Structures are given as structure tokens and as C-alpha cells.
Amino acid sequence: MRIFKSVAFGISLIGVLGLSACGGGRGSLGIGGGQQQANTVQHSPQTEERRETIWDLFTNVDDPNTTVEVNRYIWNASLDVLSFMPVQAADPFSGIIVFGFGRPPGGGSTYKATVYVRDPALDARSLSVALYTRSGPASAEAVRKVEDAILTRARQLRIRDGNL
């Protein structure tokens, strides 16, 4: 029992010394840092240095004056081509348009779509379409046809705007 108390005391002492070494530098316990001499030079940075911590994940550091980073022609072409579907949600800042179920003109089955415009370039890589029927995901061929129709319409809108 006596050895246990000695070991516990030793560990406690090491812990206290370890924590005191983590102190804030000068004057943390009133030891070794009170007042500075008058002839010493202090470092005062011109700008505040930015530290990155885990808490930075929870702060909003984005510039509120940023522009929307989606291609407007693809965005408008998506709304034009899929106009037979009701728009359930649209967020131009993230580039997502969610359409509800709708029946295309002259078509037999109903479709639901989610369009993701992820880049400001007028490019096929900027567009992603998820197409669903009532029974599940639509065929890859149907998705490709919708994407081609949206990109074709986007190019038409770009040409109509004139020589940019």
C-alpha cells in the first residue's frame, strides 16, 4: 500500500510539472516574466497571424460577395428541357435543381429528375443528371438523351446571346 501511494504521488507530481510546463509563457504563475526591461525590442507583427484549428470547421469564412459558380446556360437549359416536370427545389449556389414527377409530351411514363450543375464551364463534365421512374432509376440511355438535350439547348442559348 505504501508503494502504491509513492507511485501515485510521483505520477501526480510529474503531471503537475508537465502541465505547468504548458503554461502561457511569461507571467503565467507570476514567475520569470513580470516586467520587461525598457531597452528590449518587442516584436509586433503588422498583420494578425491566422491559426488553423479544429474550430475553424464550424465558422463561416466564405466571402458573402462571391458569385454563383454554375453555368447559367446549362441552368436555364435544364429548366427549359425539363419544363414538363414541376420544380420542387432549386439552389443556384450549389447548382442543384430537383424536379418532381412529370410526364413528357408524347411519352407514356412519368419521370423525376435531379440536375447538378457543378462548374461554370459550358462543358459536358459540368452537368450531371439523375433520372428516375416510378419503378426506380431510368436507363442510362434515357439519362444520356436528357443530358444531350440539355447541353444542346445550352449551346443554343449561348449562341443566341451573341458573340461574347
C-alpha positions, 0 to 999 in steps of 0.5 A: 500500500505504501508503494502504491501511494509513492507511485501515485504521488510521483505520477501526480507530481510529474503531471503537475510539472508537465502541465505547468510546463504548458503554461502561457509563457511569461507571467503565467504563475507570476514567475520569470516574466513580470516586467520587461526591461525598457531597452528590449525590442518587442516584436509586433507583427503588422498583420494578425497571424491566422491559426488553423484549428479544429474550430475553424470547421464550424465558422463561416469564412466564405466571402458573402460577395462571391458569385454563383459558380454554375453555368447559367446556360446549362441552368436555364437549359435544364429548366427549359428541357425539363419544363414538363416536370414541376420544380420542387427545389432549386439552389443556384449556389450549389447548382442543384435543381430537383424536379418532381414527377412529370410526364413528357409530351408524347411519352407514356411514363412519368419521370423525376429528375435531379440536375447538378450543375457543378462548374461554370464551364459550358462543358459536358463534365459540368452537368450531371443528371439523375433520372428516375421512374416510378419503378426506380432509376431510368436507363442510362440511355434515357439519362444520356438523351436528357443530358444531350438535350440539355447541353444542346439547348445550352449551346443554343442559348449561348449562341443566341446571346451573341458573340461574347 
